[in-house]
Amino acid sequence: MTKLDILVLAAHPDDAELGCSGTIAKHLALGYKVGVVDLTRGELGTRGSAEIRDQEAAAASEILGLTIRENLGIPDGFFTNTKEYQLKVIEAIRKYQPEIVIGNAYHDRHPDHGRANQLIEDACFLAGLRKIETSVNGEPQQEWRPKQVLHFIQDRYIKPDILIDISDYWDIKIASIYAYGSQFHNPNWENEPQTYISTPEFIHVIEARAREFGKSIGAKYAEGFTSRDLLGVDNLFNLR
């Protein structure tokens, strides 16, 4: 078993890259172990296919230098916050025993994102209950509850509770996003239907958001996160 410091749980391949890949790259550079578990294969996407998304996720993982990446194979578009899918997420949490979990936004343009948010929140709590029994490869798992659950901000603006300076990792973030050539602006896919995220303008929106968040803390680029719990610092001089 590989114990992670940070586990990103994301509804679709490319959600983690769009939402928090700068933060992922930064913490990997600091020596932390960071992994991504995608809930679905994004098989309902207008462009590409599940198999292509698998390849793109592998390429993005290599760019980021992820410790692990796996996919739970939950149905894209139709999953709900049921016991069946909660148990799948609980198994992943117990498998990697992360200190911090990062998940999808509270609500968003894509309905999967909001549903994944609550599924992840519930699974993080339930994973700490020892009377919920799970196993991997026939071996019983120990209960495990992350110390902190954060959520990245996606298409819709949500006021962040914390901002992370990712200025030194911006190029890595952009490269990891463009690893999904089927999804974002790419001349090789010009014969495929145009979508909201495949336009050249979409990546400018991602950059504008990062610049806006960065400006708030005196940085060039930043990523924002929300928390249902209050967050604290050791002293006032740790504030940006």
N, C-alpha and C positions, 0 to 999 in steps of 0.2 A: 504493500500500500504506500502511496505517495501522499504524505500529509501536506496540505496547502496552507499558505498564509491567507491567500485571497482566492475565493471561488466566484467567478462570474457565471450566473445562471441567466441565459438569454433565450427568448422565444424562438428567434430565427438566427441562422448563420448570417452574420454581418451586423446584428444588433449590438454585439459587444464592441465591434470595431468602430461603429458610428458613435456609440454612447460613451465608451470609456477606454479606448485603446491607448490613449496618451497616458492615462493613469496606470494601465497595465504595464506599459513599457517602462514607465518611471520606476515602479516598484520592483520590476524584474532587475533593472539596473542597480537598484539599492540592495539586491541580494535576496529578495523575498521570492517565495515560490507562488506562482499565480497560474491558475488554470481556468478554462472555459468549458462549461457543459451547455450545449445548445439543446433546447427542449424538442424542437422539430427540425426537419431537413429543409423547410421552406419550399416544399414541393408544389404549393399552389401559386408560387410567384409567376407573374406574366411571362417573364423572360427566363431562359435557361431551363434546368431540370434539377431534380434532387441530386442526381449523380454529378452534375456540373458544380452544384453548390458544395457538395462534399469535397471536390478537388479544390475549389476556391477557398474553402475554410482551412484546408490543409496548408495552402500557400500562405494565407494570412497568418496562420499559427507560426509558420516558419519565420516570417518577417518579424513578428512580435517576439519570438523566442519563448513561446509558452511552455510551461512545465508539463502540462497535459491538455488535451482537448478530446472531448467525446460528445456523442449525440444520443439522446434518449429515445429518438424515434417516435415521439408523441405526434399524433396527427395534426398537421398544419391547418389552421383555420377553424377547427371544430372542437379543440380540446376545451374542457371546462374544469373547474376546480373540484374534482371528484376524488374519492379515496384512491381509485386506481392510479391517477396521475400524481397525487400527493405522495404515494408510496414510492413511485419512481424517483421523485425528487429527493425524498427522504433518504433513499438508498445512496444517491450521489453525495448528499451532504455527509452522511455517515462514512462513506467510502473515503472521502478526502479530508474530513475533519477540519474545515477552514475556520480561522479566527474571524474572518470577515466575509460576508456574502454580499455581492452586488447584483441587483436584478433590474428588471424592466421598470419603466416609468409608471406612475400611479394611473395615468390615463393618457391616451394618445390617439392619433389619427387611425392607426391600425388597431382594431379591437383585440387582437391577440396580445398586444402589449399590456393593456390594463388587466386582462385575465391572468396573464403570466405573473404580473406583479402580486396579485393576491394569492395565487397558487404558491409562489416562492415564499411569501411572508408566512403563510400557514405551515408550509413544509418545514421552514426553519424552526418554528416553535415545536411542531409535532416531533421533529427529529430528536428532541431532547427528552421525550417521554419513553422511559425504559420499557413500559408495557406494550409499546408498539414494536412488534417483532419484524425484523427484516433480515435478509441474508444475501450474500454475494458468493456465487459458486459453491453454495451449500454451507458456507460458513456464516454463523450468526454475527450480526453487527452490533457494536456497542452504541448506545445512545450518544448523541452529540448535538449541542446547540451552539451556533456561532455567537460570538460576543457582540457582533454588530451587523445589522442589515441595512445596506444603503441601496438607493435606486438611482440609476442615471436618468438624464433628461433627454427625451427624444424629439420628435417633430414639434409637438406643442410645447410652448414655453411654460415652465413651472419654476417658480422662484426657488433657487437652490438653498439648502441649509449649510452647505460647505462647498468651497471651490478649491480645486487642485491645480497648481501651476504646472502646465505641461509644455511650456515653451521649448524646452530642449528636446522634446519628443514629438513635435508636430509632424516632422517629415515621416517618422515611422507610422504615425497615425494615418496620414494620408496614403502612404504606400499600402498599409493593411486594408484600407477601404477599397482602393483600386484593385486589390487582388481579386475582388468580386467583379470581374470584367463583364459578366452577364447582367449584372444589376445596375451598374453605374455607367456614366458616359464613356463609351468606348466605340471607336469607329469600326471595329471588327464586328460589332453587333448592330450596325445601322439598319439591317434588314428586319430586325425584330421590332415588335410594337414598342412605341415610345411610352414610357411610364413617368410618373411624378418624380421618381428618384433617378431616372436615366438621363434627364436633361442636363446640359452643361451647367445650368444655373444652380442645381441642387447642391453641389459641393461648395458653392459660394455661400449658401445658407449655413452649412456646417461651419465654415470658417468664420462667418460673421458672428455666430453664436459664441464660438470659442474666443474671438477677439473681445466681444462684449463682456464675457465672464472674466477674461484676463484683465481688462481695463479696471474692473472693480477691485483687483488686488495688486495692481501695479505690475502686471505681467503681460507678455504679448499674447499668450494663449492660455486658457484654463478650461477645465471640465467641471460641470456642476453636478451635485448629488443631493438627494433629499433623504430624510430620515424621519421615521415616525417617533423615534425616541429623541430626547434632548441630547445634544452633543456638548461636551465640555473640553476645556484645555487646562493644562497644569498651572499656567499663570498667564497674566495679561500680555506678557511680552512675547508669547507665542503667536499672537494674532498678526495677520497680514493687513 
